[in-house]
């Protein structure tokens, strides 16, 4: 289980100040018929990610803390989660991007769910193995959304980033692809980082 290093902490604080990492708000997600979640399988961060998402689902459905909720979450997990989806993702090497996209497509069709929730987290062991910075992690998350929007007709795609800070505080944030692209237009659809492992 890891936490942000000093450089990542600086990146995180900069994005927080810029308003790129926003508090999760239930109105950002259309949960009327459930959601397809693409999340990393990292066992050390699951509890916190689920606690944040559970609150979002409860707020959306106006469920009291002592009531149960049927959230209709169709979950897809692979190491790296949403970071595997971009066409030029430096962590995809076995065709995981196509596998995930086709599983999302079939889940949309079978379950009649249009909302796709993409999760990334930092630090991420898979991203770390390939030398991705927090910024590159966010780039991949935005690229994943753009690719899904272009390949899956009718998909509503939302991006979340879970952060485990150096002071051991954990929090999940909403990130707007529109804001990211506005501030970093040249970063989107770039080549994989040269530091990536083969």
C-alpha positions as a Markdown table, in Angstrom:
| # | Residue | x | y | z |
|---|---|---|---|---|
| 1 | Unk | 0.0 | 0.0 | 0.0 |
| 2 | Unk | 1.5 | 3.3 | -1.0 |
| 3 | Unk | 1.0 | 7.0 | -0.6 |
| 4 | Unk | 2.0 | 10.0 | -2.8 |
| 5 | Unk | 5.7 | 10.8 | -2.9 |
| 6 | Unk | 6.9 | 14.4 | -2.5 |
| 7 | Unk | 6.7 | 15.2 | -6.2 |
| 8 | Unk | 3.3 | 13.7 | -6.6 |
| 9 | Unk | 2.1 | 15.6 | -3.5 |
| 10 | Unk | 3.1 | 18.9 | -5.2 |
| 11 | Unk | 1.3 | 17.9 | -8.4 |
| 12 | Unk | -1.8 | 17.0 | -6.4 |
| 13 | Unk | -1.8 | 20.3 | -4.5 |
| 14 | Unk | -1.4 | 22.2 | -7.8 |
| 15 | Unk | -4.3 | 20.5 | -9.4 |
| 16 | Unk | -6.4 | 21.0 | -6.3 |
| 17 | Unk | -5.7 | 24.7 | -6.3 |
| 18 | Unk | -6.5 | 24.9 | -10.0 |
| 19 | Unk | -9.9 | 23.3 | -9.4 |
| 20 | Unk | -9.1 | 20.3 | -11.6 |
| 21 | Unk | -9.8 | 17.8 | -8.7 |
| 22 | Unk | -13.3 | 18.5 | -7.6 |
| 23 | Unk | -15.4 | 17.2 | -4.7 |
| 24 | Unk | -17.6 | 14.3 | -5.7 |
| 25 | Unk | -21.2 | 15.5 | -6.1 |
| 26 | Unk | -24.1 | 13.1 | -6.8 |
| 27 | Unk | -25.6 | 15.2 | -9.5 |
| 28 | Unk | -22.5 | 14.5 | -11.7 |
| 29 | Unk | -23.6 | 10.9 | -12.2 |
| 30 | Unk | -26.7 | 9.6 | -13.8 |
| 31 | Unk | -27.5 | 6.5 | -11.6 |
| 32 | Unk | -31.1 | 6.1 | -12.6 |
| 33 | Unk | -30.3 | 2.6 | -14.0 |
| 34 | Unk | -27.0 | 1.9 | -12.3 |
| 35 | Unk | -23.4 | 2.2 | -13.6 |
| 36 | Unk | -20.6 | 0.3 | -15.1 |
| 37 | Unk | -17.4 | 0.8 | -13.1 |
| 38 | Unk | -14.0 | 0.3 | -14.4 |
| 39 | Unk | -11.6 | 0.2 | -11.5 |
| 40 | Unk | -8.1 | -1.1 | -10.7 |
| 41 | Unk | -8.0 | -4.3 | -8.7 |
| 42 | Unk | -5.6 | -2.9 | -6.1 |
| 43 | Unk | -6.8 | -4.5 | -2.8 |
| 44 | Unk | -5.2 | -1.9 | -0.6 |
| 45 | Unk | -7.3 | 1.0 | -1.9 |
| 46 | Unk | -10.7 | -0.7 | -2.5 |
| 47 | Unk | -12.2 | 0.0 | 1.0 |
| 48 | Unk | -11.8 | 3.8 | 0.7 |
| 49 | Unk | -12.9 | 3.9 | -3.0 |
| 50 | Unk | -16.1 | 2.0 | -2.1 |
| 51 | Unk | -16.8 | 4.2 | 0.9 |
| 52 | Unk | -16.7 | 7.3 | -1.2 |
| 53 | Unk | -18.8 | 5.8 | -4.0 |
| 54 | Unk | -21.3 | 4.4 | -1.6 |
| 55 | Unk | -21.9 | 7.9 | -0.3 |
| 56 | Unk | -22.4 | 9.2 | -3.8 |
| 57 | Unk | -24.9 | 6.4 | -4.6 |
| 58 | Unk | -26.7 | 7.0 | -1.3 |
| 59 | Unk | -26.9 | 10.8 | -1.9 |
| 60 | Unk | -28.2 | 10.2 | -5.4 |
| 61 | Unk | -31.0 | 7.9 | -4.3 |
| 62 | Unk | -31.6 | 9.9 | -1.1 |
| 63 | Unk | -31.0 | 6.8 | 1.1 |
| 64 | Unk | -30.4 | 7.2 | 4.8 |
| 65 | Unk | -27.2 | 5.7 | 6.4 |
| 66 | Unk | -29.2 | 2.9 | 8.1 |
| 67 | Unk | -31.0 | 1.8 | 4.9 |
| 68 | Unk | -29.7 | -0.7 | 2.4 |
| 69 | Unk | -29.2 | 0.3 | -1.2 |
| 70 | Unk | -29.4 | -1.6 | -4.5 |
| 71 | Unk | -27.0 | 0.4 | -6.6 |
| 72 | Unk | -26.8 | -1.9 | -9.7 |
| 73 | Unk | -23.0 | -1.5 | -10.1 |
| 74 | Unk | -21.6 | -3.6 | -12.9 |
| 75 | Unk | -17.9 | -3.8 | -12.0 |
| 76 | Unk | -14.9 | -4.5 | -14.3 |
| 77 | Unk | -11.5 | -4.9 | -12.7 |
| 78 | Unk | -8.0 | -5.3 | -14.1 |
| 79 | Unk | -4.7 | -4.0 | -12.8 |
| 80 | Unk | -4.5 | -0.4 | -13.8 |
| 81 | Unk | -8.3 | -0.1 | -14.4 |
| 82 | Unk | -9.2 | 2.8 | -16.6 |
| 83 | Unk | -5.6 | 3.5 | -17.4 |
| 84 | Unk | -5.6 | 0.5 | -19.7 |
| 85 | Unk | -8.2 | 2.0 | -22.1 |
| 86 | Unk | -6.3 | 4.8 | -24.0 |
| 87 | Unk | -5.2 | 3.7 | -27.4 |
| 88 | Unk | -1.5 | 4.6 | -26.6 |
| 89 | Unk | -1.6 | 3.6 | -23.0 |
| 90 | Unk | 2.0 | 2.8 | -21.9 |
| 91 | Unk | 0.7 | 0.1 | -19.5 |
| 92 | Unk | -1.4 | -1.8 | -22.0 |
| 93 | Unk | 0.6 | -4.6 | -23.7 |
| 94 | Unk | -1.8 | -7.6 | -24.1 |
| 95 | Unk | -4.8 | -5.9 | -25.7 |
| 96 | Unk | -6.4 | -5.1 | -22.3 |
| 97 | Unk | -7.8 | -1.9 | -23.9 |
| 98 | Unk | -9.9 | -3.9 | -26.4 |
| 99 | Unk | -11.0 | -6.4 | -23.8 |
| 100 | Unk | -12.3 | -3.7 | -21.4 |
| 101 | Unk | -14.0 | -1.7 | -24.2 |
| 102 | Unk | -15.8 | -4.8 | -25.5 |
| 103 | Unk | -16.9 | -5.8 | -21.9 |
| 104 | Unk | -18.2 | -2.3 | -21.3 |
| 105 | Unk | -20.0 | -2.5 | -24.6 |
| 106 | Unk | -21.6 | -5.8 | -23.8 |
| 107 | Unk | -22.5 | -4.7 | -20.3 |
| 108 | Unk | -24.3 | -1.6 | -21.7 |
| 109 | Unk | -26.3 | -3.9 | -24.0 |
| 110 | Unk | -27.1 | -6.7 | -21.5 |
| 111 | Unk | -27.8 | -4.5 | -18.5 |
| 112 | Unk | -29.2 | -1.5 | -20.3 |
| 113 | Unk | -26.8 | 0.8 | -18.4 |
| 114 | Unk | -25.4 | 3.9 | -20.2 |
| 115 | Unk | -23.3 | 5.4 | -17.4 |
| 116 | Unk | -19.6 | 4.4 | -17.2 |
| 117 | Unk | -17.6 | 5.4 | -14.2 |
| 118 | Unk | -13.8 | 5.4 | -14.8 |
| 119 | Unk | -11.6 | 5.1 | -11.8 |
| 120 | Unk | -7.9 | 5.8 | -11.5 |
| 121 | Unk | -5.9 | 6.0 | -8.3 |
| 122 | Unk | -2.6 | 7.4 | -7.1 |
| 123 | Unk | -0.2 | 6.1 | -6.3 |
| 124 | Unk | -1.1 | 3.1 | -8.5 |
| 125 | Unk | 1.3 | 0.1 | -8.6 |
| 126 | Unk | 0.7 | -0.6 | -12.3 |
| 127 | Unk | 1.3 | 3.1 | -13.2 |
| 128 | Unk | 4.4 | 3.1 | -11.0 |
| 129 | Unk | 5.8 | 0.0 | -12.8 |
| 130 | Unk | 5.8 | 1.9 | -16.0 |
| 131 | Unk | 7.1 | 5.2 | -14.5 |
| 132 | Unk | 3.9 | 7.3 | -14.9 |
| 133 | Unk | 3.7 | 10.5 | -12.9 |
| 134 | Unk | 0.4 | 11.7 | -11.4 |
| 135 | Unk | 0.0 | 14.0 | -14.4 |
| 136 | Unk | 0.5 | 11.1 | -16.8 |
| 137 | Unk | -2.0 | 9.1 | -14.7 |
| 138 | Unk | -4.6 | 11.8 | -15.2 |
| 139 | Unk | -3.7 | 12.1 | -18.9 |
| 140 | Unk | -4.5 | 8.4 | -19.3 |
| 141 | Unk | -7.8 | 8.8 | -17.4 |
| 142 | Unk | -8.9 | 11.6 | -19.7 |
| 143 | Unk | -7.8 | 9.7 | -22.8 |
| 144 | Unk | -9.8 | 6.7 | -21.6 |
| 145 | Unk | -13.0 | 8.8 | -21.4 |
| 146 | Unk | -12.4 | 10.4 | -24.8 |
| 147 | Unk | -11.9 | 6.9 | -26.4 |
| 148 | Unk | -15.0 | 5.5 | -24.8 |
| 149 | Unk | -17.1 | 8.5 | -25.9 |
| 150 | Unk | -15.8 | 8.0 | -29.5 |
| 151 | Unk | -16.3 | 4.2 | -29.6 |
| 152 | Unk | -19.5 | 3.6 | -27.5 |
| 153 | Unk | -22.6 | 5.3 | -28.8 |
| 154 | Unk | -24.7 | 6.8 | -26.1 |
| 155 | Unk | -22.2 | 6.2 | -23.2 |
| 156 | Unk | -22.2 | 8.8 | -20.4 |
| 157 | Unk | -18.6 | 8.6 | -19.0 |
| 158 | Unk | -17.5 | 10.1 | -15.7 |
| 159 | Unk | -13.9 | 10.2 | -14.4 |
| 160 | Unk | -12.9 | 9.8 | -10.7 |
| 161 | Unk | -9.4 | 9.9 | -9.2 |
| 162 | Unk | -8.7 | 8.4 | -5.8 |
| 163 | Unk | -5.7 | 10.0 | -4.0 |
| 164 | Unk | -3.8 | 8.5 | -1.1 |
| 165 | Unk | -1.8 | 11.4 | 0.3 |
| 166 | Unk | 1.5 | 11.4 | 2.0 |
| 167 | Unk | -0.2 | 12.3 | 5.3 |
| 168 | Unk | -2.3 | 9.1 | 4.8 |
| 169 | Unk | -5.5 | 11.1 | 4.1 |
| 170 | Unk | -7.6 | 9.4 | 1.3 |
| 171 | Unk | -10.1 | 11.0 | -0.9 |
| 172 | Unk | -11.8 | 10.5 | -4.2 |
| 173 | Unk | -12.3 | 13.4 | -6.7 |
| 174 | Unk | -14.2 | 14.1 | -9.8 |
| 175 | Unk | -12.1 | 15.3 | -12.7 |
| 176 | Unk | -13.6 | 17.2 | -15.7 |
| 177 | Unk | -12.2 | 16.1 | -19.1 |
| 178 | Unk | -13.3 | 19.5 | -20.5 |
| 179 | Unk | -11.4 | 21.4 | -17.9 |
| 180 | Unk | -8.3 | 19.2 | -18.3 |
| 181 | Unk | -8.3 | 19.6 | -22.1 |
| 182 | Unk | -8.8 | 23.4 | -21.7 |
| 183 | Unk | -5.8 | 23.8 | -19.5 |
| 184 | Unk | -3.7 | 21.1 | -21.1 |
| 185 | Unk | -4.8 | 20.9 | -24.8 |
| 186 | Unk | -1.4 | 19.6 | -26.0 |
| 187 | Unk | -1.2 | 16.9 | -23.4 |
| 188 | Unk | -4.3 | 15.0 | -24.7 |
| 189 | Unk | -3.7 | 12.4 | -27.3 |
| 190 | Unk | 0.1 | 12.5 | -26.9 |
| 191 | Unk | 2.6 | 9.7 | -27.3 |
| 192 | Unk | 3.3 | 7.5 | -24.3 |
| 193 | Unk | 5.9 | 8.8 | -21.9 |
| 194 | Unk | 9.5 | 8.0 | -22.9 |
| 195 | Unk | 10.2 | 6.8 | -19.4 |
| 196 | Unk | 7.7 | 3.9 | -19.8 |
| 197 | Unk | 9.1 | 0.4 | -19.4 |
| 198 | Unk | 9.1 | -1.8 | -22.5 |
